[in-house]
Amino acid sequence: MSGDHPLGQDAFVARRRARWQQLDQILAQRKALHELPPDLISTAGRLYRTVCADLMRARAAGYGRDIVEHLDQLAGRAHNRLYRASPYKISRLWDLLARGFPRTLRESWRFVAAAAALFVVPLVIGLLATWANPDLAAEVVPRGQLDMLAQSYAQGFSAGRSESADTSMAGFYVYNNVGIAFRVFATGIFFGLGSAFYLVSNGVMIGATLGYVIAAGAGRNILTFVMGHGAFELTALVISGAAGMRMGYALVRTEGRTRLGSLREEGPPVARLALGAAIMLGIAAVIEGYWSPSSVPDGVKWGTAGALWVLVMAYFAFAGRRVAAAPGGSR
Amino acid sequence: MATVHRADYDARVRGRQRQAPRMRSPVAPDGLDTLVEVETPEHVTFRVNVAGPSRRAVAYVLDLLIRGGVLFVVALVASMAGVDVEFDGWSTGVLLLVAFALEWGYYILFESLWSGQTPGKRAMSLRAVKDGGVPLTFLDVVLRNLLRGADWLPAFNVVALFVMAFDERFRRLGDLVAGTMVIAESRAHIGTALMVSPPLTAAELETIPASAHLSGAEMSALETFLRRLGTLSPARELELADMVAPMFARRLGVRYDDGVRFLAALFVRAGGQVAAAGGGAAAPVGARRRA
């Protein structure tokens, strides 16, 4: 190892190769590193450092590319196995719901307000327009679907629905509605335009459907149906849109950073919003599948819906305000 | 150090990121390769290969097949169990839930459990990592995979391909937002000991003055060249050799007739190590041209 006389490449390889192979064998195991026997784990750590040193040496001595490449890749694979992401704890999820999500939501109130406006205003316009002139609804929603909805809501809920039908609908709501919310969020990357577009189009469609069904005389029923899970579903859709717009806005207003840097900075809060919205949509799907269509008297449904709205709004307004020993914080 | 505490690592990595971004240009000094340098907390830099669109596409298709296969099997089991596959039923609900989980949850589940890998990625030796080579956190995984909703548009990942074409690290939108990239974990194999065959004769070596001294870069260039012999056509070998051989000949004040043999002899005289001949595996150097 004397410095002045560098080891020839082949001699270097001959001397070190066994160690490289040993590390290679450990890495080739399918098991995660922490599941291996303890002595093997510490051997892997030691070998990894050796390989790092060998890599630096091989590069400094100008050894052939194959050696440097081999060591590069060996060190890279070892690095990726040794430094794994932290294990997932359920307490993290609790932390997100109890603090991270509502805090980030309040912090992004401008985006939430903008998203709410983009969703609610078209919804109200669509509702009023189709209420006054039901034929307009066919412009945005297929007429067959409208008639089917009007008919089914005209029947009311007294008959209830079978449990299996409930399950199938809950599955459908998860697949369809959560999928839509994810798309509303994801398309925000196009400078927020995708989110805005989907918010407006969903607003118009929901408004038009509501207006049509109300005009057909089943207004009370459809509102009874929608109000309960709406507390979670409609708010979560708006939040997904807000998250998407916040992401898009990071591309527009960079505050002196590169667009990419600005985007990356906004990544974690935006992910928290999207994740929180996804959980809310899951809750909404359960309510929508099992509670909303049930034969519970309307009065109870309205009372519950009111309570849910108050609960959700109170959660947004107050959850996570106390500065507890909260690792992670709001940003 | 085997189980490095994540928080500790994070702190160190973050500390360095604040100083200056450690990522060097992906265009490595040695040419067109898609290499990115990663510096570890041990202050060791190593280069990783960024995975290109084609390899990622294969991994994507593999994952797609797996997801489709799972959905098919679940549907088959549901129908064989005698449950009606009408819209009005448990099976439909469960099937839709499975479809949802496969569409949005598959990547999130595997990339968080397998540290940036899915079955498709694993089969192709790919791995998603943070830009600094650090493993993904759960939020990173969620972000890069939710953005598939935008990457997929308008159909079949067209946006993703378009964005990747303009990014030097082939990142799609989800990668850009989450600050991740997909690397290829390939294994380069170390070549066997360098051999020149037929062995250099004493006469050949004599033509080079004993005082020949080459720089480290020159030696490594010669070695790289000599190791490639046999993988190139003889004409190409000669063509390559003749690009540098005249320069060395002029410097040393000697003449040569076969550039390849000359460079091999020069390498040995300047201190390069060549294994003693013996195996017939090594390609003949210059022999075919001699006849």
Interface residues (C-beta under 8 A of the other chain):
Chain A: G8 Q9 D10 A11 V13 R17 D24 L33 H34 I41 S42 A44 G45 R49 C52 A53 L55 M56 A61 G62 Y63 G64 R65 D66 I67 E69 H70 L71 D72 Q73 L74 A75 G76 R77 H79 N80 R81 L82 Y83 R84 A85 S86 Y88 R92 S162 S164 A165 D166 T167 S168 M169 A170 G171 F172 V174 Y175 V178 G179 F182 R183 F185 A186 T187 G188 I189 F190 G194 M247 L260 L263 R264 G267 P268 V270 A271 R272 A274 L275 G289
Chain B: M1 A2 T3 V4 R6 A7 Y9 D30 V38 T40 E42 V44 F46 R47 V48 N49 F87 D88 G89 W90 S91 T92 G93 V94 L95 L96 L97 A99 F100 E103 W104 S112 S115 G116 R127 V129 G133 V134 P135 L136 T137 F138 L139 D140 V142 L143 L146 L147 R148 G149 A150 D151 L153 L173 L176 V177 A178 G179 I183 E185 S186 R187 A188 H189 I190 G191 A193 L194 G216 A217 M219 S220 E223 T224 R227 G272 Q273 A275
